[in-house]
C-alpha cells in the first residue's frame, strides 16, 4: 500500500478546531470541506485505518511521491523579543543604506509582480543558503544593528509597506551581510487574516511581539 504525505508546497495549522492550509505554489490559503478535513486529520494522526484518501490525492493535498530536498519543514522558536521594542542603538542614516534599501525593495516588488510566490521564495532561500551565518548568539548584536539600519532606511523609500514585500526585502538585505533570518507566515481564523514577518531565533525583527502573537504560524521559509 502506498504511503502518502502532504504535498511539498502545502503547509497547515489548526485554529479553533479547523485547519487552514497555505499553498505556496498557487499563492493561496484555503480550507477543506468538513468531510475531507476529517479524512485528512485521521490520516495525519494515523487513525484512518483503511480510510480512502483518494479524494485528497485527487485534489493534490496528499502525494505518494518522495519529498524534494528543498521541502524540509523548518520549525521556529516561540518569539520572546522584538527588535522594534528593544532599546535602539544609534545607527547612522547613511545615504548608501537608503539607496540599497530602495534598490532591494523595488527589485523585490518587481519579482512579486512578475514571478510566482514560489519562485520568489525559492530565490530568497537560495540566496540565504549562500550565507554562512545562522541563528547564533555571537551574531545577534550585528543582526539587530543591520536590521535597524534597514528599517530606518526603509522609512525613506517611497513604496507602500506590505508585510511580504518588506519581509523579503529585509531577508535579502541581511543575506547580503551573511546574516540568516526566517520568514514566518501566520494566519487568524475569525475573521481570516494572513500576515508574515522576519524572525531570527526568538527575536522578531520587523514587527511587534504582540502583533505576531495574534497569528498562528502556518509556514516558515
Order of alpha helices (4+ residues) and beta strands (2+ residues): beta-beta-beta-beta-alpha-alpha-beta-beta-alpha-alpha-alpha-alpha-beta-beta-beta-alpha-beta
